[in-house]
Amino acid sequence: MPDFFQYFVNNSFWAKGLSALVLLMYLRKIGKRPQIPGLADFQRLALLLLITDLALFILPQWWVFPVLQGLIVVFLHHRIASTEADPVNVSAWFWVLGAAVVGVGIAAPLLGWPAWVGVAGPAVMLVLWIALAVRLYAISEYNTEGPSLVLVYRRTLAQVMISFQILALVLGPWGAYLNPFVQMLLFPLANLVHTWVLTYWERSAENDRNRQLETLEKNLASLFEFMVAIGSAITEKLELDKVLDFVVRSAVKATGADGGAVFLVDEFEDVLRVKAVEGDFPPPYQVPPKVKLKIKDLANYFQSTPIPLNSTIVGECALSRQGIHIRDTRDDPRMATNSQFDQVYISSIILVPLMQGTKVFGVLAVVSRRGGYLFNADHYSQVRTFADYTSLTINSLFTYIQLLEKQEMEKEVGIAAEIQGQLLPSHLPRVTSVSLAAFSQPAKGVSGDYYDIINLRKGQLLLAVCDVAGKGIPASLVMVMIRTIIHLVAHQPGMTVSRILDIVNWGIAGKVSLDRFATLALISYDFAERRLEYSNAAHHPLLIFRAATKTFESLDTEGIPIGLEKKTKYAQLQTVLHPHDVVVLYTDGIIEAMNESGVQYSLESLERVIQAHGDFPPEKLKRAIIEDMNGFVGKAKQHDDQTFLLMKVDG
């Protein structure tokens, strides 16, 4: 009996069992939670800790703990290295020491080394934890975006784990890691610290996700207000300068910036001119020293001096057609003249080109002059959204003013068609795993149809087809709103096609008249899993041609059109595609195309062409569908807009 009791104590069954139970409960909790970014990391670290417990439970040898703890510390190092720019050069020897711990632990029993070598385990592990502490304490808000989590847990984690290794080292002559005190108290304590970090990490990620959704709703409300005001500005024939004043004021408010400005390209010279300024916006480039002496002189110099396109960071943004986000001006030589604490000091800056197609109108910029307030990726995304919509607005406003000046109502159709045409992708994205084709033909120059193909992230694609009720400028503006909202929310983490429809509807309903509703269908496709998700707002069902069986499958979800009821919630379905399957999204102008006898082309005719030519590449299949439809219609006049999208899974 005493021998059994001593074995029980030495191997600390109860401590390891309790620790393992806590980790199992944690893993079970994670498994029931919706997937959020970083959740896989929680599972990996929890599994490593659980394996450590179970291995020590089964194999109570001194070398087991260094091997598994070495893996855990290397994992934590990898996570830290992925969040900051390596301000302390410890990476190389950190990995060498981690490999040494694992290597010694594995080699010792194989080579028959004595147990006293186990003292080396705590010694090297102590060095590893000190190295990790150095990495943790090198992180700050100035070299890492969003460091709050590291700042909270680094002290407890470093102190407890370093103290643990010191105690194990001191107890080396009495068994080190095999000492009953270490096994019964320190092992569970170490795992509890890791579990605390994991739990805090998870809660922080969940809170960040909730804050992102709250910020997204707030940004959407701001954007909707912005779009409605811009629409009113066009209707009321406001001057361009007043519209730009409203744009920069909205951008400053949405990002919490200290100042903002809009620069427009001069039509006759290769220069940019300041057209609107809000708040405190110093020139983001070098100015004569005497100009800095008085704020009034600085403001006059900034607003009256043109900026060459081939100089300054503003000209670089316009010339390169690329947005620029400098989180901290101290880290960028282009802002060297603005990183000193004087009249032109700027702590953080965002610049985004205003452009439509390949034409650059100008630059929208916001700045922060507070050292403790640096723009993040969300702020950059907000400014890009404002810039995209502003570009569409400027282009539409120029076109609309031209229409008013000529006073020829016949021009409205062509202008609206130009606006609508600029909403469609200028070219289809080149992606792996699938092939794409698209066709859109308006009935009378102005189409009520809209389609889009968006690369969400590597390996995921979003397809959209929309049919807006009505014609002309009003319908085009509704398309602008729908397109803007989709592009704004589609890249947000955790977004599903049904959630995107919910947000689009929430933004449109109440902002447009009831006769401006739209039907909308969305597809999200994941290349790796070949998983397709589909949601539908009163649009035609999704058509899938299964290549293996030469049969068709139809997917549809219930839902009313976009813009009718603000609180509508949309459902979604999912399926898995196989090699050579063809997915078809279409508007009613395709299947309802009529010949001279008033007979419709029909869905059956469309299916027949796809079935006969399903082995064709999408572009060739598109031509086959068009030729068959045109052959059926003959000389009859096109009475509705015609649009369809094809996506084929590559073999």
C-alpha positions in Angstrom: 0.0 0.0 0.0 2.7 2.5 0.9 4.5 1.7 -2.4 1.3 2.4 -4.3 0.8 5.6 -2.4 4.3 6.7 -3.1 3.9 5.9 -6.8 0.7 7.9 -6.8 2.4 10.9 -5.2 5.5 10.7 -7.4 3.6 10.5 -10.6 0.9 13.1 -9.4 -2.0 11.3 -11.1 -4.5 13.8 -9.6 -2.6 16.9 -10.7 -2.0 15.7 -14.3 -5.6 14.3 -14.5 -7.1 17.6 -13.3 -4.9 19.6 -15.7 -5.9 17.3 -18.6 -9.6 17.6 -17.7 -9.4 21.4 -17.8 -7.7 21.3 -21.2 -10.3 18.8 -22.5 -13.1 21.1 -21.3 -11.4 24.0 -23.0 -11.1 22.1 -26.3 -14.8 21.0 -26.1 -15.8 24.7 -25.6 -13.8 25.8 -28.6 -15.3 23.0 -30.8 -18.8 24.4 -30.1 -17.9 28.0 -30.9 -18.3 29.6 -34.4 -15.0 29.8 -36.2 -13.1 33.0 -35.6 -9.6 34.1 -36.8 -6.9 32.5 -34.7 -9.1 29.8 -33.2 -7.0 27.1 -34.8 -4.0 28.4 -32.8 -6.0 28.0 -29.6 -6.7 24.4 -30.5 -3.0 23.6 -31.4 -1.6 25.0 -28.2 -4.2 23.4 -26.0 -3.5 20.1 -27.8 0.2 20.5 -27.1 -0.4 21.1 -23.5 -2.8 18.1 -23.3 -0.3 15.9 -25.0 2.3 17.0 -22.4 0.0 16.0 -19.5 -0.9 12.6 -21.1 2.8 11.9 -22.0 3.9 12.7 -18.4 1.0 10.6 -17.1 2.2 7.6 -19.2 5.9 8.2 -19.4 7.1 9.8 -16.1 10.7 10.2 -17.4 12.8 13.4 -17.0 13.3 13.8 -20.8 9.6 13.9 -21.7 8.9 17.4 -20.3 11.8 19.2 -22.0 10.8 17.8 -25.4 7.2 18.9 -25.2 7.9 22.2 -23.4 10.5 23.0 -26.1 7.8 22.5 -28.8 5.4 24.7 -26.8 7.9 27.6 -26.4 8.8 27.4 -30.1 5.1 27.6 -30.9 4.7 30.7 -28.7 7.8 32.2 -30.3 6.3 31.6 -33.8 3.0 33.4 -32.7 5.0 36.4 -31.4 7.2 36.5 -34.5 4.1 36.7 -36.7 2.7 39.8 -34.8 5.7 42.1 -34.8 8.6 43.2 -36.9 11.4 41.4 -34.9 12.6 44.5 -33.0 15.1 42.3 -31.1 17.3 40.0 -33.2 16.9 36.8 -31.2 15.2 34.6 -33.8 18.1 32.5 -34.9 19.5 31.5 -31.6 16.0 31.1 -30.2 15.2 28.4 -32.8 18.6 26.8 -32.2 18.0 26.5 -28.5 14.5 25.2 -29.0 15.9 22.5 -31.4 18.6 21.7 -28.8 16.0 21.1 -26.0 14.0 18.8 -28.2 17.2 17.1 -29.5 18.7 16.5 -26.1 15.5 15.2 -24.7 15.1 12.7 -27.5 18.7 11.6 -27.7 19.3 11.2 -23.9 17.3 8.0 -23.4 18.5 6.6 -26.7 22.2 7.1 -25.9 21.7 6.0 -22.3 22.7 9.3 -20.7 22.2 9.3 -16.9 19.2 11.1 -15.3 21.4 13.9 -13.8 21.6 15.2 -17.4 18.1 16.3 -16.8 19.4 19.3 -15.0 20.3 20.6 -18.5 16.6 20.6 -19.3 15.6 23.3 -16.8 18.8 25.3 -17.7 18.1 25.5 -21.4 14.4 25.9 -20.8 15.2 28.9 -18.5 17.2 30.5 -21.4 14.4 29.9 -23.8 11.8 31.5 -21.5 14.1 34.5 -20.9 14.5 34.8 -24.7 10.7 34.7 -25.1 10.3 37.3 -22.4 12.7 39.6 -24.2 10.6 39.2 -27.4 7.4 39.9 -25.4 8.8 43.0 -23.7 10.2 44.4 -26.9 6.6 44.7 -28.3 4.9 48.1 -27.9 2.1 50.1 -29.6 4.8 51.8 -31.7 6.2 48.7 -33.4 3.1 46.5 -33.4 -0.5 47.1 -34.4 -2.9 45.9 -31.7 -0.4 44.8 -29.0 -2.9 45.1 -26.1 -3.1 41.3 -25.7 0.6 40.8 -25.4 1.0 43.8 -23.0 -1.6 42.2 -20.7 -0.4 38.6 -20.4 3.4 39.0 -20.9 4.2 39.8 -17.2 2.3 36.9 -15.7 3.5 34.4 -18.4 7.1 35.4 -18.2 7.3 35.5 -14.3 5.6 32.2 -13.7 7.4 30.2 -16.3 10.8 31.6 -15.5 10.3 31.0 -11.8 9.1 27.5 -12.7 12.4 26.7 -14.5 14.5 28.3 -11.7 12.8 26.1 -9.1 13.2 23.0 -11.3 16.9 23.9 -11.8 17.4 24.3 -8.0 15.7 20.9 -7.4 18.0 19.3 -10.0 19.9 17.1 -7.4 16.5 15.9 -6.1 15.1 14.9 -9.5 14.4 18.2 -11.3 11.3 17.6 -13.4 10.6 14.3 -11.7 10.5 15.9 -8.2 7.1 15.2 -6.6 6.8 19.0 -5.8 7.4 19.9 -9.4 5.0 17.3 -10.7 2.2 17.9 -8.2 2.3 21.7 -8.1 4.5 23.3 -10.8 3.3 21.3 -13.8 -0.4 22.1 -13.2 0.4 25.7 -12.4 2.3 26.1 -15.7 -0.6 24.6 -17.6 -3.1 26.8 -15.8 -1.0 29.9 -16.8 -1.1 28.7 -20.5 -4.8 28.0 -20.2 -5.4 31.5 -18.8 -3.5 33.0 -21.7 -5.6 30.9 -24.1 -8.8 31.9 -22.5 -7.9 35.6 -22.5 -6.7 35.3 -26.1 -10.0 33.8 -27.1 -12.1 36.4 -25.2 -10.0 39.1 -26.8 -10.5 37.7 -30.3 -14.2 37.5 -29.7 -14.4 41.0 -28.3 -12.3 42.3 -31.3 -14.8 40.5 -33.6 -17.8 42.2 -31.9 -16.0 45.5 -32.0 -15.4 45.0 -35.7 -19.1 44.3 -36.3 -20.1 47.4 -34.2 -17.6 49.5 -36.1 -18.8 48.1 -39.3 -22.4 49.0 -38.5 -21.3 52.5 -37.5 -19.3 52.9 -40.7 -22.2 51.6 -42.7 -24.5 54.1 -41.1 -22.0 56.9 -41.8 -21.6 55.6 -45.4 -25.3 55.5 -46.0 -25.7 59.0 -44.7 -22.8 60.0 -47.0 -24.4 58.3 -50.0 -27.8 59.9 -49.4 -26.3 63.3 -49.0 -24.3 62.9 -52.2 -27.4 61.8 -54.0 -29.2 64.9 -52.8 -26.2 67.0 -53.8 -26.5 65.8 -57.4 -30.3 66.3 -57.4 -30.0 69.8 -56.0 -27.3 70.7 -58.5 -24.7 71.6 -55.9 -21.3 72.8 -57.0 -18.4 70.3 -57.1 -16.5 72.3 -54.4 -19.4 71.9 -52.0 -19.6 68.2 -52.7 -15.8 67.8 -52.0 -16.1 69.8 -48.8 -18.7 67.3 -47.6 -16.6 64.3 -48.7 -13.5 65.4 -46.8 -15.6 66.3 -43.7 -17.2 62.9 -43.7 -13.8 61.1 -44.1 -12.3 63.1 -41.2 -15.4 62.3 -39.0 -15.4 58.6 -39.9 -11.7 58.0 -39.1 -11.3 60.4 -36.1 -8.6 62.2 -38.0 -7.3 65.7 -37.1 -7.6 66.9 -40.7 -8.3 65.9 -44.3 -7.9 67.2 -47.8 -8.9 66.5 -51.4 -6.5 67.2 -54.2 -7.7 67.3 -57.8 -5.6 66.8 -60.9 -5.4 70.0 -63.0 -7.0 69.3 -66.5 -4.3 71.3 -68.3 -1.1 70.8 -66.2 0.5 67.8 -64.5 -0.1 69.1 -61.0 -2.5 68.6 -58.1 -4.4 71.5 -56.5 -5.9 71.6 -53.1 -9.7 71.8 -53.5 -11.1 71.1 -50.0 -9.5 71.1 -46.5 -11.1 70.1 -43.2 -9.6 70.5 -39.8 -5.8 70.7 -39.1 -4.1 69.4 -42.2 -0.4 70.6 -42.6 1.4 70.1 -46.0 2.6 66.5 -46.1 5.9 67.6 -47.7 8.8 70.0 -47.1 7.9 73.7 -47.0 10.1 76.8 -46.7 11.2 77.4 -43.1 9.8 80.9 -43.0 6.3 79.6 -44.0 6.2 77.6 -40.8 6.4 80.7 -38.6 2.8 81.6 -38.9 -0.2 79.2 -39.1 -2.0 81.6 -41.5 1.0 81.8 -43.9 1.3 78.0 -43.8 -2.4 77.5 -44.7 -2.2 80.1 -47.5 1.0 78.4 -48.9 -0.6 75.0 -48.8 -3.8 75.9 -50.5 -2.2 78.1 -53.2 0.8 76.1 -54.2 0.3 73.4 -56.8 1.9 70.0 -56.2 3.7 68.4 -59.2 2.7 64.8 -59.9 6.3 63.6 -59.9 7.1 64.9 -56.4 5.8 64.6 -52.8 3.9 61.7 -51.4 0.6 63.1 -52.7 1.9 63.1 -56.2 3.3 59.6 -55.7 -0.2 58.4 -54.7 -1.8 59.9 -57.8 0.9 58.8 -60.2 1.1 55.2 -58.9 -2.7 54.8 -58.6 -2.0 53.0 -55.3 -3.2 53.9 -51.8 -0.6 54.8 -49.2 -1.0 54.0 -45.5 1.9 55.2 -43.2 1.0 54.1 -39.7 3.9 55.9 -38.0 5.7 58.6 -40.0 8.9 58.0 -38.0 9.3 54.7 -39.8 9.0 56.2 -43.4 11.7 58.4 -44.9 9.2 60.0 -47.2 7.7 61.7 -44.2 11.0 62.8 -42.6 10.1 66.5 -42.8 6.8 65.8 -41.0 8.0 63.6 -38.2 9.4 66.5 -36.1 7.3 68.3 -33.5 6.6 71.5 -35.3 3.9 73.2 -37.4 3.9 70.5 -40.0 4.1 67.5 -37.7 2.1 64.4 -38.8 2.0 61.2 -36.8 0.0 59.1 -39.2 -1.3 59.6 -42.7 -3.6 57.8 -45.3 -3.7 58.8 -49.0 -6.0 57.1 -51.5 -6.3 58.0 -55.2 -9.7 59.1 -56.6 -10.0 57.3 -59.9 -12.5 55.7 -62.2 -11.1 53.0 -64.4 -7.6 54.2 -65.3 -8.4 57.9 -65.0 -7.1 59.6 -61.9 -9.2 62.6 -60.6 -7.1 63.3 -57.6 -6.3 62.2 -54.0 -8.2 61.9 -50.8 -6.0 62.2 -47.6 -6.5 62.2 -43.9 -3.9 62.9 -41.2 -3.4 62.4 -37.4 -1.3 64.9 -35.5 -1.6 63.0 -32.2 1.4 60.8 -31.3 -0.9 58.4 -29.5 -3.5 58.0 -32.3 -2.2 56.1 -35.3 -4.4 54.9 -38.2 -4.9 51.2 -38.5 -6.1 48.9 -41.3 -9.8 49.6 -40.6 -9.2 53.3 -41.0 -7.4 52.7 -44.3 -10.4 50.5 -45.5 -12.8 53.3 -44.5 -10.9 55.9 -46.5 -10.7 53.6 -49.5 -14.5 53.1 -49.4 -15.1 56.9 -49.2 -12.6 57.4 -52.1 -14.3 54.7 -54.3 -17.7 56.2 -53.8 -16.3 59.8 -54.2 -14.7 58.7 -57.5 -18.0 57.4 -58.7 -19.7 60.5 -57.5 -17.3 62.9 -59.2 -17.5 61.0 -62.4 -21.3 60.9 -62.2 -21.4 64.5 -61.3 -19.2 65.6 -64.2 -21.4 63.6 -66.5 -24.6 64.9 -65.0 -23.5 68.5 -65.2 -22.7 68.0 -68.8 -26.2 66.7 -69.3 -27.7 69.7 -67.6 -25.6 72.1 -69.6 -26.7 70.6 -72.9 -30.3 70.2 -71.7 -30.8 67.3 -73.9 -32.8 64.6 -72.2 -31.8 62.1 -74.8 -28.3 62.2 -73.3 -29.6 60.7 -70.0 -29.8 57.2 -71.4 -26.2 57.3 -72.6 -24.9 58.9 -69.4 -26.7 56.5 -67.2 -25.4 53.6 -69.3 -21.8 55.0 -68.9 -22.3 55.2 -65.1 -23.7 51.7 -65.0 -21.0 50.3 -67.3 -18.3 51.6 -65.0 -19.8 49.6 -62.2 -19.1 46.3 -64.0 -15.7 44.7 -63.7 -13.3 46.1 -66.4 -11.9 42.6 -66.7 -12.5 39.2 -65.1 -10.0 38.2 -62.4 -7.4 35.5 -63.2 -7.8 32.8 -60.6 -6.7 29.3 -60.2 -9.1 26.3 -59.9 -12.0 27.9 -61.8 -12.6 29.6 -65.2 -15.0 32.5 -65.6 -17.1 34.2 -68.3 -19.6 37.0 -68.1 -22.1 38.6 -70.5 -24.3 41.7 -70.1 -26.3 43.4 -72.8 -28.7 46.3 -72.0 -32.0 46.5 -73.8 -32.1 50.3 -74.4 -28.6 51.6 -73.6 -29.2 51.7 -69.9 -29.1 48.4 -68.1 -30.9 47.6 -64.8 -28.6 44.6 -64.4 -25.4 44.5 -62.4 -22.8 41.8 -61.9 -19.6 41.6 -60.0 -16.7 39.2 -59.3 -14.6 39.9 -56.2 -11.5 38.2 -55.0 -12.3 38.0 -51.2 -8.9 36.5 -50.3 -6.5 33.9 -51.6 -8.6 30.9 -52.5 -12.1 32.5 -52.2 -14.3 34.2 -54.7 -17.6 36.2 -54.5 -20.0 36.3 -57.5 -23.0 38.7 -57.6 -25.8 39.2 -60.0 -28.4 42.0 -59.4 -31.5 43.3 -61.3 -32.6 46.8 -60.2 -36.2 47.9 -61.0 -36.3 51.0 -63.1 -34.0 52.7 -65.5 -31.8 55.8 -65.9 -29.8 57.8 -63.4 -31.9 56.7 -60.3 -31.4 53.0 -61.0 -27.7 53.6 -61.6 -27.3 55.3 -58.3 -29.0 52.4 -56.6 -26.5 50.1 -58.3 -23.7 52.4 -57.0 -25.0 52.0 -53.4 -25.4 48.2 -53.7 -21.9 47.8 -55.2 -20.3 50.1 -52.6 -21.9 48.2 -49.7 -20.9 44.8 -51.1 -17.3 45.9 -51.6 -17.2 47.4 -48.1 -18.5 44.4 -46.2 -17.4 41.4 -48.4 -13.8 41.5 -47.1 -14.8 41.6 -43.4 -13.9 38.5 -41.4 -16.7 36.1 -40.7 -18.9 37.4 -43.5 -21.3 35.0 -45.2 -23.4 35.6 -48.3 -26.6 35.7 -46.3 -25.0 38.2 -43.9 -23.9 40.4 -46.8 -27.5 40.4 -48.2 -28.8 41.4 -44.7 -26.4 44.4 -44.6 -27.1 45.4 -48.2 -30.9 45.3 -47.5 -30.5 47.1 -44.2 -28.6 49.9 -46.0 -30.9 50.3 -49.0 -34.3 49.9 -47.3 -35.7 53.3 -46.3 -33.0 55.1 -48.3 -34.7 54.7 -51.7 -38.3 54.7 -52.9 -40.2 51.4 -53.0 -40.1 51.3 -56.8 -36.3 51.2 -56.6 -36.1 47.7 -55.2 -33.6 45.1 -56.6 -33.3 41.3 -56.8 -29.8 40.0 -55.8 -28.1 36.7 -55.8 -24.7 36.0 -54.2 -22.2 33.1 -54.4 -19.2 32.5 -52.3 -16.8 29.8 -53.5 -13.9 28.3 -51.6 -11.3 26.8 -53.9 -9.6 24.5 -51.4 -12.8 22.8 -50.2 -14.8 23.3 -53.4 -17.6 24.6 -51.2 -20.2 26.9 -52.7 -22.5 29.0 -50.5 -25.5 30.7 -52.1 -28.1 33.3 -50.9 -30.9 34.8 -52.9 -33.0 37.9 -52.5 -35.9 37.1 -54.8 -33.6 36.4 -57.8 -33.7 33.4 -60.1 -32.4 30.1 -58.5 -28.8 29.2 -59.0 -28.3 26.7 -61.8 -25.6 24.0 -61.5 -24.7 21.6 -64.3 -23.1 18.4 -62.8 -20.6 17.3 -65.4 -20.3 13.7 -64.1 -24.1 12.9 -64.5 -24.9 15.5 -67.2 -27.8 16.7 -65.0 -28.9 20.0 -63.5 -29.3 21.0 -59.9 -31.2 24.1 -58.8 -30.5 26.0 -55.5 -32.9 28.6 -54.2 -33.6 30.4 -50.9 -36.6 32.3 -49.8 -36.4 36.1 -49.5 -38.0 39.3 -50.7 -36.2 41.9 -52.9 -33.6 44.2 -51.6 -35.0 47.6 -50.3 -38.5 46.6 -49.3 -38.3 45.6 -45.7 -35.4 46.7 -43.4 -35.5 43.8 -41.0 -35.5 41.0 -43.5 -33.1 38.2 -42.8 -31.9 36.0 -45.7 -31.1 32.3 -45.6 -28.3 30.5 -47.4 -27.5 27.0 -48.8 -24.3 25.3 -49.6 -23.1 22.5 -51.8 -19.8 21.0 -53.0 -18.7 21.3 -56.6 -16.8 18.7 -58.6 -14.4 19.0 -61.5 -15.9 20.4 -64.7 -19.2 21.4 -62.9 -20.7 24.6 -64.3 -22.4 27.3 -62.2 -24.8 29.7 -63.9 -26.2 33.0 -62.5 -28.6 34.8 -64.9 -31.3 37.5 -65.0 -34.8 37.1 -66.4 -33.8 38.8 -69.7 -32.1 35.6 -70.7 -34.8 33.0 -70.2 -37.6 35.5 -71.1 -36.1 36.7 -74.3 -39.0 36.5 -76.9 -39.1 35.8 -80.6 -41.4 37.6 -83.1 -44.3 35.2 -82.1 -44.0 36.2 -78.4 -42.6 32.8 -77.4 -40.0 32.9 -74.6 -36.6 31.4 -74.9 -37.1 29.5 -71.5 -34.9 27.9 -68.9 -35.2 24.6 -70.7 -33.5 26.0 -73.8 -30.7 27.4 -71.7 -30.2 24.1 -70.1 -30.2 22.3 -73.4 -27.3 24.5 -74.7 -25.3 24.0 -71.5 -25.9 20.2 -71.6 -24.8 20.0 -75.2 -21.7 22.2 -74.7 -20.9 21.6 -71.0 -17.4 20.5 -71.9 -16.5 23.8 -73.5 -14.5 26.5 -71.6 -16.7 29.2 -70.2 -15.9 31.8 -72.8 -16.7 29.3 -75.6 -19.9 28.2 -73.8 -20.9 31.8 -73.4 -20.7 32.3 -77.2 -22.7 29.1 -77.7 -25.5 30.4 -75.4 -25.6 33.8 -77.1 -25.7 32.3 -80.6 -28.5 29.9 -79.6 -30.5 32.7 -77.9 -30.1 35.1 -80.8 -31.0 32.4 -83.3 -34.2 31.8 -81.3 -35.1 35.5 -81.0 -34.4 36.3 -84.6 -35.3 39.8 -85.6 -37.4 40.5 -82.6 -36.5 43.6 -80.5 -34.7 43.0 -77.2 -37.2 43.9 -74.5 -35.2 43.4 -71.3 -31.6 43.6 -70.1 -29.7 40.3 -70.5 -26.9 39.2 -68.1 -25.4 35.9 -67.1 -22.3 34.7 -65.3 -20.5 31.3 -65.8 -18.1 29.6 -63.5 -16.6 26.3 -64.3 -14.5 24.2 -61.9 -11.2 23.2 -63.5 -10.3 19.5 -63.5 
